[in-house]
């Protein structure tokens, strides 16, 4: 079985999301002024971790052409910087929409409570968890038990996994590179889990959906593993807006178009390729999820030396 689940799926996932985003049709601003610059969408920089700026521009250029050829409307996709910078730009109307990881949106909302979620992006189900996985014969029952051991963290690791690891290690007074004897960077999470099974490393950090997928495709090897630590539930990624900037009619078109994206043949194909299941309406408990995650993971400048309570391993 091909072990490479996709080196560029994070970037491709964003591309799929933005293609579908513009599917519904022209917004009112475009109808009123064909020469208008269009809608500006800001993208938080953690969506493009370790991606050169030149590649970002290369990826968005054909996307813009595709958007214009299919919808006739114009728009731009710009790197918005770190989440609080992007939140400020959204607040100041420098962007009309912005894409955040869920926990980052929780941080931004502390300073800009008027910002609203338009839709959430579901990838491999929800809620999202980070899992530290070890062999079944390992005695590790917490992250502390792995100090001085080796850890596999794939280059395609999702942002909530990295945040979880950073905060847990910081609580011990060390960064991950000093907490562990060695942190390897396999190509993808499947390789990381295989390395644990084969005894190459002592543990691997993966997201819950990856672990479930590994169980389905490699049941025999999965049976040799166990979860030593499981994180709190992280809220899904969000496309956000500032009320009053775009018309309610335009917001409704975007929202409805996104939620029905998997019913569009081109959008469904792209979403499947990029491992995005669908877009969903903002659930009634999303605000509760934001409040919960910000208690466990305060904004970086406010993070304490106390570790978040370890979630159940069940």
DAQUIWO-V968554 format. One record per pair of residues at least 12 apart in sequence whose ideal C-beta (glycine too) atoms are under 6 Angstrom apart, sorted by sequence separation. I is the first residue (numbers start at 1). J is the second residue. D is the distance in whole Angstrom. If there is no record, write none. Layout:
i = <I,I>
j = <J,J>
d = <D,D>
//
This chain:
i = <86,192,296,262,60,83,184,189,261,259,83,87,91,189,193,258,259,83,197,83,87,143,197,151,130,153,155,130,150,128,147,150,151,152,154,156,14,148,130,152,154,154,38,39,40,41,42,43,44,45,38,43,45,42,154,44,152,165,44,30,152,42,161,18,22,161,26,42,11,15,22,152,158,150,150,151,152,153,42,149,235,40,235,40,41,42,43,44,39,146,101,235,44,133,232,164,134,132,133,132,160,131,130,131,129,232,131,231,230,230,124,143,227,136,140,136,133,133,134,131,132,132,131,129,130,129,127,128,126,46,122,120,121,120,119,117,118,117,118,115,116,115,116,103,102,102,105,102,102,101,102,119,171,118,100,119,168,99,97,98,97,96,96,90,93,123,123,122,122,121,122,119,120,120,117,5,106,3,106,3,106,103,107,103,28,28,27,24,24,23,20,23,20,19,16,16,16,16,13,12,13,9,9>
j = <98,204,308,278,77,100,201,206,279,279,104,108,112,210,214,279,281,107,221,108,112,168,224,180,160,183,185,161,181,160,179,182,183,184,186,188,47,181,164,186,188,189,74,75,76,77,78,79,80,81,75,80,82,80,192,83,192,205,86,73,195,86,205,63,67,207,73,89,59,63,71,201,207,201,202,203,204,205,95,202,289,95,290,96,97,98,99,100,96,203,159,293,104,196,296,231,203,203,204,205,234,206,207,208,208,311,211,311,311,313,209,229,313,224,228,226,225,227,228,227,228,229,230,230,231,231,233,234,236,159,236,236,237,238,239,238,239,240,241,240,241,242,243,234,234,235,238,236,237,237,238,255,307,255,238,258,307,239,239,240,241,245,246,242,245,275,276,277,278,279,280,279,280,282,282,188,290,190,293,191,294,293,299,297,247,250,250,253,257,257,261,264,267,270,270,271,274,276,274,274,276,274,275>
d = <5,4,4,5,4,6,6,4,6,6,4,3,5,4,5,4,6,6,5,6,5,5,5,5,6,6,5,4,6,6,6,5,5,5,5,5,6,5,4,6,5,5,3,4,5,5,6,6,6,6,4,6,6,3,5,5,4,6,5,5,5,5,5,6,5,5,5,6,6,5,5,5,5,4,5,5,4,5,4,4,4,5,6,6,5,4,5,5,5,5,5,6,6,6,5,5,5,6,5,6,4,6,6,6,4,5,5,6,5,5,3,5,5,6,5,5,5,6,5,5,5,4,5,6,4,5,4,4,5,5,6,4,4,5,5,4,5,6,5,5,6,6,6,6,6,3,5,5,6,5,6,6,3,6,6,5,6,6,6,5,5,5,6,6,6,6,5,5,5,6,6,5,5,6,5,5,4,5,5,6,4,5,4,6,5,5,4,4,3,5,4,6,4,6,4,5,4,6,4,5,5,6,6>
//
